[in-house]
């Protein structure tokens, strides 16, 4: 072999079945060395591109031709056809890179990366022929507790640490060379892919919350921290990132949100949440004039139940009452405990006549509830006031005052009844 110019690329074709043509890559020079030769051309070439079509032809390269290369001489494996599993194995060896035989754009990118050391450009990741440095950096990454990963500009993982492997439950051989679409559920992969595209387009850093499928199969909450690194031309060349698991924090936040919005004993909305949700419905009523009815309910003789049977019985009565009410409401109805034994129900898109039917169903269901203990028993009943929102109402308080007045009339009428106030009454 004659020495080649520094920008020449050796091309060794070991394929038994040749589907893809010779790549039209500038400087590519086919060679056919004989095993045992001293390949002097490698000392003047940038790299050797090796075309294989199967595991056996790749092993042929490893056994017969690879030993001929000078120590540290980079080689790039071209697959015809592309095989993901084989690519992962190749990248797990000492190949500088691996891609499909017909992926000319990828080859040009590989060449530009290989040329950087000659141009005095510092790379964001060590070249594959600097094995001691690579091993030292990998060891450093592996002792870090946070999952760390590095992707190339095409979104393929080119490095990660042990924590990243452990978190996903996948070995490095499965991760390297893969994309998010290869290792993540489709819905999650779509989120990561879009975020990567946005980051590559904008440059700089990125921080966002997302879900990740953990090694145990559970879906965890994480914060991604990512940054773009640049090539010698100052263009985005890949992404490095890490993950912070915030599952426990998010669970606590959700618990606190629920606790702040609901009544601790019954689990229904508290009064503050009622005004937030009901306020939205009242504003919709004010804009469009849609029907909106309000029902205010008191449990009859609730204080006597507490005094005679004890507060535990009173708590049980409240919970049973709430279950009976919820069984007779729609998803859009807003149910809340206003305090003590007083409850409110806002019924969107409901005429007073329809609301009266709902109230009667609830009253009948509550009449079937009995609480008892060794001290005795009690059957529950309710008194309720019902009214509709009117065009002249300036706020929900106006409606509540009418409903409260109707509730007092229900109590004065002997309790265990619903007193409606119809428009114009």
C-alpha positions, 0 to 999 in steps of 0.5 A: 500500500502507498502512504495516503494523504492525511485527509484520506479515508481507508475503506475496507469492504468485508460484506458478503452481500452488498446491498448499498453502494460505495458511499460517496464520501470525499477522500474514501479510498478502497483497500484490500490488505492481506492479513499479516501485512504492515498497514503503513497507509493507516499512519497517514490516513484519518480513519478506516471505514469498515463495511460489514453485513452481519455479526460474522463479518464484523468478527472477521474484522476484529480477528483478522484485520483489526490487529493490523491497525496501529494502536489507537487508529480509529475505525468506523463500522458501516452496517449494511443493513443497519442492525440496532443490536449489532450497532450497540455491540460495536459501539461497546467495543472500541469503534470510533462510531457506527452507522448505516452504510447509506447514512452519508450525512452521519459519515460526514459528521463522523469525519468532522469529529475525527478531524478536530484533534488535528485542528487543535479543537477541544472535544466535549467527549474524549476520542475513542482512541484515547482509552485511558482518558475515556476510562478515567472519565467513565469512572468519574461519572460512574461514582456520581449518584445522579443519572447522567447521559450524553447524546449526539446531535441525532439524539443517540446516547453516546455515553452515560453513567452507572446511575443512569443505567440503574435508574432505567434498568437497562445496561449500557450496551442497550443504551449506547446507540439508542434514541429515546424512542428505542428505550422509552414508552411512546408517550414519554419518548415524544416529550423527551424528543420535542424537548431535545429538538427545542434545546438544539434549536435554542442552544444553552440550557434547559430545565423541565419536569417530566415522567420517566419509567423507572427500572422497577416499572413505576413512573417517576417524577423527575427534573431534567437539566440539559445543556447543548455542547457545540462543534468546531463551527460553533453549531449545536453538536449534542446534549449532556444532561442529568435527572433529579428524582422529585417523586416524593416531593411531587407526592407531598405537593399533591397531598398538600394541595388535596389537604388544602382544598378538601374537608379533612373528615369527609373528603369533599371540597372545603368552603374555600374551594367551593367559592373558587369553583362556584365562582367560576360557574357564577361568572359563566352564568353572568355572561351567558345566563345559563341555569344555575341552582344552589342547594344548602343542606343541614343535618337535622338534630346533629348536635343531639346525635353528638351529645347522645351517641358521641362524636365518633357517631357524629363523624360516621353520620357525616361520612355516610351522609356525604356518600349518599349525596355523592351517589346522587350528583353528577361530575360537574356538580360542586359539593362542599362542607361549609362547616359543622353539619352544613353543606352546599351543592351548586348544580350547573345547567339545572333549573330549580325544578330539576334541582328540587328533584335532586334534593328530594332524592338526596333527602330520601337516601339520607332517611335510610341512614342509621348510625348506632352504637351501644349508647343507642341509634339515630336515623338521619334526616336533612333540611334544605333550602333551594334557589336559582341564580337570578339575572340581578344577582351581583355575586354568589353571596346574593344567591346564598342568602336566599338559599339560607332563608329557604333553609330556615323555612324548611326547619320552621316547617318541621325539618326533614324537607326541602324548601325551594324558592322559585324565580318571582316567588 
